[in-house]
Amino acid sequence: MRITKKIFWKTIILTLCAVFILAVSAFGIASLLAPEAMMDFTASIGLESISGDYAYQEYERSGDVACLARSFIVSADMKNDRTAEDRFARLYEHESFSEYCAEQDEAVSKQEGLTGYSYRSYVCGLAARVRYRLSDEKTEEEVIEFALSETGKNFPQGNPMVALTVEAARAEDTEFCRRLSESLRGGGFEESKDYLNMIKILEGVIHA
């Protein structure tokens, strides 16, 4: 009887080990052969960071700008800043970047009925926040110049200067907010409600 029980449990353990090895192998094969499917799967179970890595892997395999954009957005949201900066640099220089942004604007307009939405502003706003978090005194001016260059004179909603203002104000970075305020005032922007709110936020940090 003892021998039979030992054989039984040994068989169970070996079977479980075999199943585990097969599962790991299948996961690895899927990762290599179908990164897009793994991207969606890992996102569906809450593994956002891993999902972004699979998106980047799919971009490297297929050159799909949508996957590159997704990989950047995930990295930026997770505050994996150096990875995000590297991926944004590739996205910003991608030959299809402007076309892809226009497609996203059109899709949102049709599906959500939103007007004035700018995918490019959203992505560049994330990039401005990433670059701010990575910056030092020598590169802060470059961050501001980037945000200025991607913000229209009509100061549309959700533009990169708004994103940068919120990030710097949250960090209570008095000196950077002072420089940002000066750039906003000298940027020739329309004094919209959002513009005036950003000035107010910056002044609040400066004079706190």
Protein Blocks (a to p, Z undefined) as FASTA:
>chain_A
ZZmmmmmmmmmmmmmmmmmmmmmmmmmmmmmmmmmlmmmmmmmnopamlmmmmmmmmmmm
nopaklmmmmmmmmmmnopaklmmmmmmmmmmpmklmmmmmmmmmmmmmmnopghiafkl
mmmmmmmmmmmmmpcfklmmmmmmmmmmmpcfklpghiaklmmmmmmmmnopaklmmmmm
mmmmmnopacdfklmmmmmmmmmmmmZZ
